[in-house]
């Protein structure tokens, strides 16, 4: 009977330890996901900046245990899958840097009297690689209206004419465009980070 009880206790203890290991594994994944989500940016008259520290025009995305070369290859795969003609929108320093110079169709819109006007967004993103981290630095180039007019980041705006995202006083011309840009870049960061994380788990086939 004593031996039976000891075996039962041993199995129970092992089961408890396994359950605790699974719990901590899930907890670590949640922490990692929360950390990735915390990396956010926003558009300002100074260009895109770290939402948590406006003195930085970039965010650092962390991927513990991943080598520089591994991260470079994973990012290159994302670029190749995201863009229709990746070779035309990228320049590369092998294993060190990827620069994306591209356009997102109908990235943002304004609404007037219930009607939406969509704008294409031209941008640049510079990705620099080190072991366990990627430096993500986006730049605003301009909006383009359906009629072909280009809107730079800063310019002269007045009540009748909006010629740039921000006027000379730093005031945004249209709040919806600013909010749309924030949503666009943070969605990009989120999807990019998820792809990098997923690329490790999908490597065995």
PyMOL CGO cylinders between C-alpha atoms (Angstrom):
from pymol import cmd
from pymol.cgo import CYLINDER

trace = [
    CYLINDER, 0.00, 0.00, 0.00, 2.86, 2.39, 0.91, 0.3, 1, 1, 1, 1, 1, 1,
    CYLINDER, 2.86, 2.39, 0.91, 4.59, 1.70, -2.40, 0.3, 1, 1, 1, 1, 1, 1,
    CYLINDER, 4.59, 1.70, -2.40, 1.33, 2.36, -4.26, 0.3, 1, 1, 1, 1, 1, 1,
    CYLINDER, 1.33, 2.36, -4.26, 0.89, 5.66, -2.44, 0.3, 1, 1, 1, 1, 1, 1,
    CYLINDER, 0.89, 5.66, -2.44, 4.49, 6.68, -3.20, 0.3, 1, 1, 1, 1, 1, 1,
    CYLINDER, 4.49, 6.68, -3.20, 4.03, 5.92, -6.91, 0.3, 1, 1, 1, 1, 1, 1,
    CYLINDER, 4.03, 5.92, -6.91, 0.76, 7.84, -6.91, 0.3, 1, 1, 1, 1, 1, 1,
    CYLINDER, 0.76, 7.84, -6.91, 2.41, 10.82, -5.21, 0.3, 1, 1, 1, 1, 1, 1,
    CYLINDER, 2.41, 10.82, -5.21, 5.32, 10.71, -7.68, 0.3, 1, 1, 1, 1, 1, 1,
    CYLINDER, 5.32, 10.71, -7.68, 2.97, 10.75, -10.67, 0.3, 1, 1, 1, 1, 1, 1,
    CYLINDER, 2.97, 10.75, -10.67, 0.96, 13.55, -9.09, 0.3, 1, 1, 1, 1, 1, 1,
    CYLINDER, 0.96, 13.55, -9.09, 4.11, 15.58, -8.46, 0.3, 1, 1, 1, 1, 1, 1,
    CYLINDER, 4.11, 15.58, -8.46, 5.34, 15.06, -12.04, 0.3, 1, 1, 1, 1, 1, 1,
    CYLINDER, 5.34, 15.06, -12.04, 1.96, 16.07, -13.37, 0.3, 1, 1, 1, 1, 1, 1,
    CYLINDER, 1.96, 16.07, -13.37, 2.04, 19.21, -11.27, 0.3, 1, 1, 1, 1, 1, 1,
    CYLINDER, 2.04, 19.21, -11.27, 5.54, 20.08, -12.47, 0.3, 1, 1, 1, 1, 1, 1,
    CYLINDER, 5.54, 20.08, -12.47, 4.52, 19.57, -16.11, 0.3, 1, 1, 1, 1, 1, 1,
    CYLINDER, 4.52, 19.57, -16.11, 1.48, 21.78, -15.61, 0.3, 1, 1, 1, 1, 1, 1,
    CYLINDER, 1.48, 21.78, -15.61, 3.64, 24.51, -14.05, 0.3, 1, 1, 1, 1, 1, 1,
    CYLINDER, 3.64, 24.51, -14.05, 6.12, 24.32, -16.96, 0.3, 1, 1, 1, 1, 1, 1,
    CYLINDER, 6.12, 24.32, -16.96, 3.27, 24.76, -19.43, 0.3, 1, 1, 1, 1, 1, 1,
    CYLINDER, 3.27, 24.76, -19.43, 1.92, 27.67, -17.40, 0.3, 1, 1, 1, 1, 1, 1,
    CYLINDER, 1.92, 27.67, -17.40, 5.26, 29.50, -17.40, 0.3, 1, 1, 1, 1, 1, 1,
    CYLINDER, 5.26, 29.50, -17.40, 5.72, 28.82, -21.12, 0.3, 1, 1, 1, 1, 1, 1,
    CYLINDER, 5.72, 28.82, -21.12, 2.35, 30.41, -21.86, 0.3, 1, 1, 1, 1, 1, 1,
    CYLINDER, 2.35, 30.41, -21.86, 3.16, 33.28, -19.51, 0.3, 1, 1, 1, 1, 1, 1,
    CYLINDER, 3.16, 33.28, -19.51, 6.44, 33.97, -21.33, 0.3, 1, 1, 1, 1, 1, 1,
    CYLINDER, 6.44, 33.97, -21.33, 4.64, 33.97, -24.68, 0.3, 1, 1, 1, 1, 1, 1,
    CYLINDER, 4.64, 33.97, -24.68, 2.10, 36.46, -23.33, 0.3, 1, 1, 1, 1, 1, 1,
    CYLINDER, 2.10, 36.46, -23.33, 4.87, 38.71, -22.02, 0.3, 1, 1, 1, 1, 1, 1,
    CYLINDER, 4.87, 38.71, -22.02, 6.66, 38.53, -25.37, 0.3, 1, 1, 1, 1, 1, 1,
    CYLINDER, 6.66, 38.53, -25.37, 3.46, 39.36, -27.24, 0.3, 1, 1, 1, 1, 1, 1,
    CYLINDER, 3.46, 39.36, -27.24, 2.76, 42.27, -24.91, 0.3, 1, 1, 1, 1, 1, 1,
    CYLINDER, 2.76, 42.27, -24.91, 6.29, 43.57, -25.44, 0.3, 1, 1, 1, 1, 1, 1,
    CYLINDER, 6.29, 43.57, -25.44, 5.92, 43.45, -29.21, 0.3, 1, 1, 1, 1, 1, 1,
    CYLINDER, 5.92, 43.45, -29.21, 2.59, 45.24, -29.00, 0.3, 1, 1, 1, 1, 1, 1,
    CYLINDER, 2.59, 45.24, -29.00, 4.24, 47.90, -26.82, 0.3, 1, 1, 1, 1, 1, 1,
    CYLINDER, 4.24, 47.90, -26.82, 6.53, 48.89, -29.73, 0.3, 1, 1, 1, 1, 1, 1,
    CYLINDER, 6.53, 48.89, -29.73, 4.43, 51.60, -31.33, 0.3, 1, 1, 1, 1, 1, 1,
    CYLINDER, 4.43, 51.60, -31.33, 5.06, 54.76, -33.32, 0.3, 1, 1, 1, 1, 1, 1,
    CYLINDER, 5.06, 54.76, -33.32, 3.19, 57.90, -34.29, 0.3, 1, 1, 1, 1, 1, 1,
    CYLINDER, 3.19, 57.90, -34.29, 3.47, 60.56, -36.95, 0.3, 1, 1, 1, 1, 1, 1,
    CYLINDER, 3.47, 60.56, -36.95, 4.50, 64.10, -35.93, 0.3, 1, 1, 1, 1, 1, 1,
    CYLINDER, 4.50, 64.10, -35.93, 5.81, 67.19, -37.73, 0.3, 1, 1, 1, 1, 1, 1,
    CYLINDER, 5.81, 67.19, -37.73, 9.25, 65.64, -37.14, 0.3, 1, 1, 1, 1, 1, 1,
    CYLINDER, 9.25, 65.64, -37.14, 8.27, 62.44, -39.01, 0.3, 1, 1, 1, 1, 1, 1,
    CYLINDER, 8.27, 62.44, -39.01, 7.52, 59.09, -37.36, 0.3, 1, 1, 1, 1, 1, 1,
    CYLINDER, 7.52, 59.09, -37.36, 8.74, 58.79, -33.76, 0.3, 1, 1, 1, 1, 1, 1,
    CYLINDER, 8.74, 58.79, -33.76, 8.63, 56.26, -30.96, 0.3, 1, 1, 1, 1, 1, 1,
    CYLINDER, 8.63, 56.26, -30.96, 5.29, 56.80, -29.20, 0.3, 1, 1, 1, 1, 1, 1,
    CYLINDER, 5.29, 56.80, -29.20, 6.99, 56.28, -25.85, 0.3, 1, 1, 1, 1, 1, 1,
    CYLINDER, 6.99, 56.28, -25.85, 10.02, 58.51, -26.55, 0.3, 1, 1, 1, 1, 1, 1,
    CYLINDER, 10.02, 58.51, -26.55, 9.60, 61.20, -29.19, 0.3, 1, 1, 1, 1, 1, 1,
    CYLINDER, 9.60, 61.20, -29.19, 13.35, 61.86, -29.28, 0.3, 1, 1, 1, 1, 1, 1,
    CYLINDER, 13.35, 61.86, -29.28, 13.73, 58.57, -31.18, 0.3, 1, 1, 1, 1, 1, 1,
    CYLINDER, 13.73, 58.57, -31.18, 12.76, 58.21, -34.83, 0.3, 1, 1, 1, 1, 1, 1,
    CYLINDER, 12.76, 58.21, -34.83, 12.82, 54.42, -34.59, 0.3, 1, 1, 1, 1, 1, 1,
    CYLINDER, 12.82, 54.42, -34.59, 11.81, 51.48, -32.41, 0.3, 1, 1, 1, 1, 1, 1,
    CYLINDER, 11.81, 51.48, -32.41, 13.88, 48.43, -31.57, 0.3, 1, 1, 1, 1, 1, 1,
    CYLINDER, 13.88, 48.43, -31.57, 12.08, 45.10, -31.98, 0.3, 1, 1, 1, 1, 1, 1,
    CYLINDER, 12.08, 45.10, -31.98, 13.52, 42.36, -29.79, 0.3, 1, 1, 1, 1, 1, 1,
    CYLINDER, 13.52, 42.36, -29.79, 13.69, 38.67, -30.74, 0.3, 1, 1, 1, 1, 1, 1,
    CYLINDER, 13.69, 38.67, -30.74, 15.63, 36.84, -28.04, 0.3, 1, 1, 1, 1, 1, 1,
    CYLINDER, 15.63, 36.84, -28.04, 17.94, 34.06, -29.18, 0.3, 1, 1, 1, 1, 1, 1,
    CYLINDER, 17.94, 34.06, -29.18, 17.81, 34.93, -32.90, 0.3, 1, 1, 1, 1, 1, 1,
    CYLINDER, 17.81, 34.93, -32.90, 21.06, 35.60, -34.75, 0.3, 1, 1, 1, 1, 1, 1,
    CYLINDER, 21.06, 35.60, -34.75, 21.58, 38.67, -36.93, 0.3, 1, 1, 1, 1, 1, 1,
    CYLINDER, 21.58, 38.67, -36.93, 21.65, 36.54, -40.08, 0.3, 1, 1, 1, 1, 1, 1,
    CYLINDER, 21.65, 36.54, -40.08, 18.53, 34.63, -39.06, 0.3, 1, 1, 1, 1, 1, 1,
    CYLINDER, 18.53, 34.63, -39.06, 16.60, 37.87, -38.49, 0.3, 1, 1, 1, 1, 1, 1,
    CYLINDER, 16.60, 37.87, -38.49, 17.82, 39.31, -41.78, 0.3, 1, 1, 1, 1, 1, 1,
    CYLINDER, 17.82, 39.31, -41.78, 16.59, 36.26, -43.71, 0.3, 1, 1, 1, 1, 1, 1,
    CYLINDER, 16.59, 36.26, -43.71, 13.23, 36.25, -41.90, 0.3, 1, 1, 1, 1, 1, 1,
    CYLINDER, 13.23, 36.25, -41.90, 12.72, 39.97, -42.64, 0.3, 1, 1, 1, 1, 1, 1,
    CYLINDER, 12.72, 39.97, -42.64, 13.65, 39.44, -46.29, 0.3, 1, 1, 1, 1, 1, 1,
    CYLINDER, 13.65, 39.44, -46.29, 11.05, 36.69, -46.56, 0.3, 1, 1, 1, 1, 1, 1,
    CYLINDER, 11.05, 36.69, -46.56, 8.43, 39.07, -45.15, 0.3, 1, 1, 1, 1, 1, 1,
    CYLINDER, 8.43, 39.07, -45.15, 9.36, 41.78, -47.64, 0.3, 1, 1, 1, 1, 1, 1,
    CYLINDER, 9.36, 41.78, -47.64, 9.23, 39.29, -50.52, 0.3, 1, 1, 1, 1, 1, 1,
    CYLINDER, 9.23, 39.29, -50.52, 5.76, 38.14, -49.47, 0.3, 1, 1, 1, 1, 1, 1,
    CYLINDER, 5.76, 38.14, -49.47, 4.33, 41.63, -48.73, 0.3, 1, 1, 1, 1, 1, 1,
    CYLINDER, 4.33, 41.63, -48.73, 5.32, 43.50, -51.89, 0.3, 1, 1, 1, 1, 1, 1,
    CYLINDER, 5.32, 43.50, -51.89, 4.36, 42.57, -55.45, 0.3, 1, 1, 1, 1, 1, 1,
    CYLINDER, 4.36, 42.57, -55.45, 7.77, 43.55, -56.85, 0.3, 1, 1, 1, 1, 1, 1,
    CYLINDER, 7.77, 43.55, -56.85, 10.14, 43.44, -53.86, 0.3, 1, 1, 1, 1, 1, 1,
    CYLINDER, 10.14, 43.44, -53.86, 13.25, 43.77, -56.00, 0.3, 1, 1, 1, 1, 1, 1,
    CYLINDER, 13.25, 43.77, -56.00, 12.01, 47.17, -57.22, 0.3, 1, 1, 1, 1, 1, 1,
    CYLINDER, 12.01, 47.17, -57.22, 11.30, 48.64, -53.77, 0.3, 1, 1, 1, 1, 1, 1,
    CYLINDER, 11.30, 48.64, -53.77, 14.28, 47.38, -51.77, 0.3, 1, 1, 1, 1, 1, 1,
    CYLINDER, 14.28, 47.38, -51.77, 18.00, 47.98, -51.49, 0.3, 1, 1, 1, 1, 1, 1,
    CYLINDER, 18.00, 47.98, -51.49, 20.08, 45.70, -49.30, 0.3, 1, 1, 1, 1, 1, 1,
    CYLINDER, 20.08, 45.70, -49.30, 23.38, 45.35, -47.52, 0.3, 1, 1, 1, 1, 1, 1,
    CYLINDER, 23.38, 45.35, -47.52, 23.61, 41.59, -47.21, 0.3, 1, 1, 1, 1, 1, 1,
    CYLINDER, 23.61, 41.59, -47.21, 22.98, 40.45, -43.67, 0.3, 1, 1, 1, 1, 1, 1,
    CYLINDER, 22.98, 40.45, -43.67, 22.99, 44.00, -42.26, 0.3, 1, 1, 1, 1, 1, 1,
    CYLINDER, 22.99, 44.00, -42.26, 20.31, 46.26, -43.69, 0.3, 1, 1, 1, 1, 1, 1,
    CYLINDER, 20.31, 46.26, -43.69, 17.16, 46.34, -45.82, 0.3, 1, 1, 1, 1, 1, 1,
    CYLINDER, 17.16, 46.34, -45.82, 15.75, 49.67, -47.05, 0.3, 1, 1, 1, 1, 1, 1,
    CYLINDER, 15.75, 49.67, -47.05, 12.19, 49.66, -48.36, 0.3, 1, 1, 1, 1, 1, 1,
    CYLINDER, 12.19, 49.66, -48.36, 11.02, 52.52, -50.60, 0.3, 1, 1, 1, 1, 1, 1,
    CYLINDER, 11.02, 52.52, -50.60, 7.40, 51.82, -51.43, 0.3, 1, 1, 1, 1, 1, 1,
    CYLINDER, 7.40, 51.82, -51.43, 3.80, 52.98, -51.75, 0.3, 1, 1, 1, 1, 1, 1,
    CYLINDER, 3.80, 52.98, -51.75, 0.65, 51.74, -50.01, 0.3, 1, 1, 1, 1, 1, 1,
    CYLINDER, 0.65, 51.74, -50.01, -2.47, 52.19, -52.11, 0.3, 1, 1, 1, 1, 1, 1,
    CYLINDER, -2.47, 52.19, -52.11, -5.46, 53.76, -50.34, 0.3, 1, 1, 1, 1, 1, 1,
    CYLINDER, -5.46, 53.76, -50.34, -3.58, 53.75, -47.06, 0.3, 1, 1, 1, 1, 1, 1,
    CYLINDER, -3.58, 53.75, -47.06, -5.67, 56.51, -45.47, 0.3, 1, 1, 1, 1, 1, 1,
    CYLINDER, -5.67, 56.51, -45.47, -8.76, 58.53, -46.22, 0.3, 1, 1, 1, 1, 1, 1,
    CYLINDER, -8.76, 58.53, -46.22, -10.72, 61.65, -45.37, 0.3, 1, 1, 1, 1, 1, 1,
    CYLINDER, -10.72, 61.65, -45.37, -14.50, 61.90, -45.12, 0.3, 1, 1, 1, 1, 1, 1,
    CYLINDER, -14.50, 61.90, -45.12, -16.58, 64.81, -46.35, 0.3, 1, 1, 1, 1, 1, 1,
    CYLINDER, -16.58, 64.81, -46.35, -20.37, 64.78, -46.35, 0.3, 1, 1, 1, 1, 1, 1,
    CYLINDER, -20.37, 64.78, -46.35, -20.33, 61.01, -45.93, 0.3, 1, 1, 1, 1, 1, 1,
    CYLINDER, -20.33, 61.01, -45.93, -18.05, 60.44, -48.92, 0.3, 1, 1, 1, 1, 1, 1,
    CYLINDER, -18.05, 60.44, -48.92, -14.54, 59.00, -48.48, 0.3, 1, 1, 1, 1, 1, 1,
    CYLINDER, -14.54, 59.00, -48.48, -11.50, 60.18, -50.42, 0.3, 1, 1, 1, 1, 1, 1,
    CYLINDER, -11.50, 60.18, -50.42, -8.58, 57.74, -50.34, 0.3, 1, 1, 1, 1, 1, 1,
    CYLINDER, -8.58, 57.74, -50.34, -4.91, 58.70, -50.53, 0.3, 1, 1, 1, 1, 1, 1,
    CYLINDER, -4.91, 58.70, -50.53, -1.89, 56.63, -51.52, 0.3, 1, 1, 1, 1, 1, 1,
    CYLINDER, -1.89, 56.63, -51.52, 1.01, 56.85, -49.09, 0.3, 1, 1, 1, 1, 1, 1,
    CYLINDER, 1.01, 56.85, -49.09, 4.67, 56.90, -50.16, 0.3, 1, 1, 1, 1, 1, 1,
    CYLINDER, 4.67, 56.90, -50.16, 7.14, 55.93, -47.46, 0.3, 1, 1, 1, 1, 1, 1,
    CYLINDER, 7.14, 55.93, -47.46, 10.56, 54.52, -46.65, 0.3, 1, 1, 1, 1, 1, 1,
    CYLINDER, 10.56, 54.52, -46.65, 11.42, 51.96, -43.96, 0.3, 1, 1, 1, 1, 1, 1,
    CYLINDER, 11.42, 51.96, -43.96, 15.00, 51.19, -42.92, 0.3, 1, 1, 1, 1, 1, 1,
    CYLINDER, 15.00, 51.19, -42.92, 15.63, 47.87, -41.17, 0.3, 1, 1, 1, 1, 1, 1,
    CYLINDER, 15.63, 47.87, -41.17, 18.98, 47.36, -39.41, 0.3, 1, 1, 1, 1, 1, 1,
    CYLINDER, 18.98, 47.36, -39.41, 19.95, 44.03, -37.88, 0.3, 1, 1, 1, 1, 1, 1,
    CYLINDER, 19.95, 44.03, -37.88, 21.91, 42.85, -34.86, 0.3, 1, 1, 1, 1, 1, 1,
    CYLINDER, 21.91, 42.85, -34.86, 21.75, 39.65, -32.85, 0.3, 1, 1, 1, 1, 1, 1,
    CYLINDER, 21.75, 39.65, -32.85, 18.32, 39.43, -31.16, 0.3, 1, 1, 1, 1, 1, 1,
    CYLINDER, 18.32, 39.43, -31.16, 17.01, 42.77, -32.46, 0.3, 1, 1, 1, 1, 1, 1,
    CYLINDER, 17.01, 42.77, -32.46, 15.87, 44.80, -35.45, 0.3, 1, 1, 1, 1, 1, 1,
    CYLINDER, 15.87, 44.80, -35.45, 15.92, 48.58, -35.64, 0.3, 1, 1, 1, 1, 1, 1,
    CYLINDER, 15.92, 48.58, -35.64, 12.76, 49.71, -37.42, 0.3, 1, 1, 1, 1, 1, 1,
    CYLINDER, 12.76, 49.71, -37.42, 12.89, 53.30, -38.74, 0.3, 1, 1, 1, 1, 1, 1,
    CYLINDER, 12.89, 53.30, -38.74, 10.08, 54.55, -41.04, 0.3, 1, 1, 1, 1, 1, 1,
    CYLINDER, 10.08, 54.55, -41.04, 10.00, 57.85, -42.93, 0.3, 1, 1, 1, 1, 1, 1,
    CYLINDER, 10.00, 57.85, -42.93, 7.10, 59.82, -44.37, 0.3, 1, 1, 1, 1, 1, 1,
    CYLINDER, 7.10, 59.82, -44.37, 7.61, 60.87, -47.99, 0.3, 1, 1, 1, 1, 1, 1,
    CYLINDER, 7.61, 60.87, -47.99, 4.22, 62.16, -49.14, 0.3, 1, 1, 1, 1, 1, 1,
    CYLINDER, 4.22, 62.16, -49.14, 0.54, 61.48, -49.71, 0.3, 1, 1, 1, 1, 1, 1,
    CYLINDER, 0.54, 61.48, -49.71, -0.89, 61.44, -53.19, 0.3, 1, 1, 1, 1, 1, 1,
    CYLINDER, -0.89, 61.44, -53.19, -4.50, 62.37, -53.87, 0.3, 1, 1, 1, 1, 1, 1,
    CYLINDER, -4.50, 62.37, -53.87, -6.67, 60.65, -56.51, 0.3, 1, 1, 1, 1, 1, 1,
    CYLINDER, -6.67, 60.65, -56.51, -5.93, 63.67, -58.74, 0.3, 1, 1, 1, 1, 1, 1,
    CYLINDER, -5.93, 63.67, -58.74, -2.17, 63.23, -58.39, 0.3, 1, 1, 1, 1, 1, 1,
    CYLINDER, -2.17, 63.23, -58.39, -1.48, 66.10, -55.98, 0.3, 1, 1, 1, 1, 1, 1,
    CYLINDER, -1.48, 66.10, -55.98, 1.37, 65.40, -53.55, 0.3, 1, 1, 1, 1, 1, 1,
    CYLINDER, 1.37, 65.40, -53.55, 1.18, 66.39, -49.89, 0.3, 1, 1, 1, 1, 1, 1,
    CYLINDER, 1.18, 66.39, -49.89, 4.51, 66.67, -48.03, 0.3, 1, 1, 1, 1, 1, 1,
    CYLINDER, 4.51, 66.67, -48.03, 4.89, 66.32, -44.28, 0.3, 1, 1, 1, 1, 1, 1,
    CYLINDER, 4.89, 66.32, -44.28, 5.19, 70.05, -43.59, 0.3, 1, 1, 1, 1, 1, 1,
    CYLINDER, 5.19, 70.05, -43.59, 4.01, 73.09, -45.50, 0.3, 1, 1, 1, 1, 1, 1,
    CYLINDER, 4.01, 73.09, -45.50, 1.69, 76.08, -45.48, 0.3, 1, 1, 1, 1, 1, 1,
    CYLINDER, 1.69, 76.08, -45.48, -1.96, 75.39, -44.78, 0.3, 1, 1, 1, 1, 1, 1,
    CYLINDER, -1.96, 75.39, -44.78, -4.90, 77.74, -44.35, 0.3, 1, 1, 1, 1, 1, 1,
    CYLINDER, -4.90, 77.74, -44.35, -8.65, 77.46, -43.95, 0.3, 1, 1, 1, 1, 1, 1,
    CYLINDER, -8.65, 77.46, -43.95, -9.27, 77.18, -47.68, 0.3, 1, 1, 1, 1, 1, 1,
    CYLINDER, -9.27, 77.18, -47.68, -6.23, 75.18, -48.77, 0.3, 1, 1, 1, 1, 1, 1,
    CYLINDER, -6.23, 75.18, -48.77, -4.52, 72.18, -47.18, 0.3, 1, 1, 1, 1, 1, 1,
    CYLINDER, -4.52, 72.18, -47.18, -1.18, 71.60, -48.88, 0.3, 1, 1, 1, 1, 1, 1,
    CYLINDER, -1.18, 71.60, -48.88, 0.63, 69.42, -46.32, 0.3, 1, 1, 1, 1, 1, 1,
    CYLINDER, 0.63, 69.42, -46.32, -0.07, 67.08, -43.44, 0.3, 1, 1, 1, 1, 1, 1,
    CYLINDER, -0.07, 67.08, -43.44, 1.15, 69.72, -40.96, 0.3, 1, 1, 1, 1, 1, 1,
    CYLINDER, 1.15, 69.72, -40.96, 1.01, 73.49, -41.31, 0.3, 1, 1, 1, 1, 1, 1,
    CYLINDER, 1.01, 73.49, -41.31, 3.80, 75.91, -40.46, 0.3, 1, 1, 1, 1, 1, 1,
    CYLINDER, 3.80, 75.91, -40.46, 2.43, 76.11, -36.91, 0.3, 1, 1, 1, 1, 1, 1,
    CYLINDER, 2.43, 76.11, -36.91, 2.74, 72.34, -36.48, 0.3, 1, 1, 1, 1, 1, 1,
    CYLINDER, 2.74, 72.34, -36.48, -1.03, 71.86, -36.53, 0.3, 1, 1, 1, 1, 1, 1,
    CYLINDER, -1.03, 71.86, -36.53, -2.30, 68.81, -38.39, 0.3, 1, 1, 1, 1, 1, 1,
    CYLINDER, -2.30, 68.81, -38.39, -4.40, 69.59, -41.46, 0.3, 1, 1, 1, 1, 1, 1,
    CYLINDER, -4.40, 69.59, -41.46, -6.71, 66.62, -41.14, 0.3, 1, 1, 1, 1, 1, 1,
    CYLINDER, -6.71, 66.62, -41.14, -6.85, 64.55, -37.97, 0.3, 1, 1, 1, 1, 1, 1,
    CYLINDER, -6.85, 64.55, -37.97, -8.14, 61.49, -39.84, 0.3, 1, 1, 1, 1, 1, 1,
    CYLINDER, -8.14, 61.49, -39.84, -4.98, 61.36, -41.97, 0.3, 1, 1, 1, 1, 1, 1,
    CYLINDER, -4.98, 61.36, -41.97, -2.77, 61.49, -38.89, 0.3, 1, 1, 1, 1, 1, 1,
    CYLINDER, -2.77, 61.49, -38.89, -4.79, 58.75, -37.19, 0.3, 1, 1, 1, 1, 1, 1,
    CYLINDER, -4.79, 58.75, -37.19, -4.76, 56.68, -40.37, 0.3, 1, 1, 1, 1, 1, 1,
    CYLINDER, -4.76, 56.68, -40.37, -0.97, 56.91, -40.59, 0.3, 1, 1, 1, 1, 1, 1,
    CYLINDER, -0.97, 56.91, -40.59, -0.57, 55.88, -36.96, 0.3, 1, 1, 1, 1, 1, 1,
    CYLINDER, -0.57, 55.88, -36.96, -2.82, 52.88, -37.59, 0.3, 1, 1, 1, 1, 1, 1,
    CYLINDER, -2.82, 52.88, -37.59, -0.96, 51.96, -40.78, 0.3, 1, 1, 1, 1, 1, 1,
    CYLINDER, -0.96, 51.96, -40.78, 2.55, 52.02, -39.32, 0.3, 1, 1, 1, 1, 1, 1,
    CYLINDER, 2.55, 52.02, -39.32, 1.59, 50.19, -36.13, 0.3, 1, 1, 1, 1, 1, 1,
    CYLINDER, 1.59, 50.19, -36.13, -0.26, 47.51, -38.07, 0.3, 1, 1, 1, 1, 1, 1,
    CYLINDER, -0.26, 47.51, -38.07, 2.85, 47.13, -40.21, 0.3, 1, 1, 1, 1, 1, 1,
    CYLINDER, 2.85, 47.13, -40.21, 5.04, 46.76, -37.12, 0.3, 1, 1, 1, 1, 1, 1,
    CYLINDER, 5.04, 46.76, -37.12, 2.64, 44.22, -35.62, 0.3, 1, 1, 1, 1, 1, 1,
    CYLINDER, 2.64, 44.22, -35.62, 2.42, 42.09, -38.77, 0.3, 1, 1, 1, 1, 1, 1,
    CYLINDER, 2.42, 42.09, -38.77, 6.16, 42.30, -39.36, 0.3, 1, 1, 1, 1, 1, 1,
    CYLINDER, 6.16, 42.30, -39.36, 6.96, 41.25, -35.77, 0.3, 1, 1, 1, 1, 1, 1,
    CYLINDER, 6.96, 41.25, -35.77, 4.46, 38.39, -35.91, 0.3, 1, 1, 1, 1, 1, 1,
    CYLINDER, 4.46, 38.39, -35.91, 6.03, 37.10, -39.11, 0.3, 1, 1, 1, 1, 1, 1,
    CYLINDER, 6.03, 37.10, -39.11, 9.51, 37.16, -37.56, 0.3, 1, 1, 1, 1, 1, 1,
    CYLINDER, 9.51, 37.16, -37.56, 8.28, 35.28, -34.49, 0.3, 1, 1, 1, 1, 1, 1,
    CYLINDER, 8.28, 35.28, -34.49, 6.29, 32.77, -36.57, 0.3, 1, 1, 1, 1, 1, 1,
    CYLINDER, 6.29, 32.77, -36.57, 9.25, 32.14, -38.88, 0.3, 1, 1, 1, 1, 1, 1,
    CYLINDER, 9.25, 32.14, -38.88, 11.12, 30.46, -36.02, 0.3, 1, 1, 1, 1, 1, 1,
    CYLINDER, 11.12, 30.46, -36.02, 8.31, 28.07, -35.16, 0.3, 1, 1, 1, 1, 1, 1,
    CYLINDER, 8.31, 28.07, -35.16, 7.65, 27.24, -38.83, 0.3, 1, 1, 1, 1, 1, 1,
    CYLINDER, 7.65, 27.24, -38.83, 11.29, 26.47, -39.60, 0.3, 1, 1, 1, 1, 1, 1,
    CYLINDER, 11.29, 26.47, -39.60, 10.96, 22.71, -39.11, 0.3, 1, 1, 1, 1, 1, 1,
    CYLINDER, 10.96, 22.71, -39.11, 9.30, 21.05, -42.12, 0.3, 1, 1, 1, 1, 1, 1,
]
cmd.load_cgo(trace, "trace")
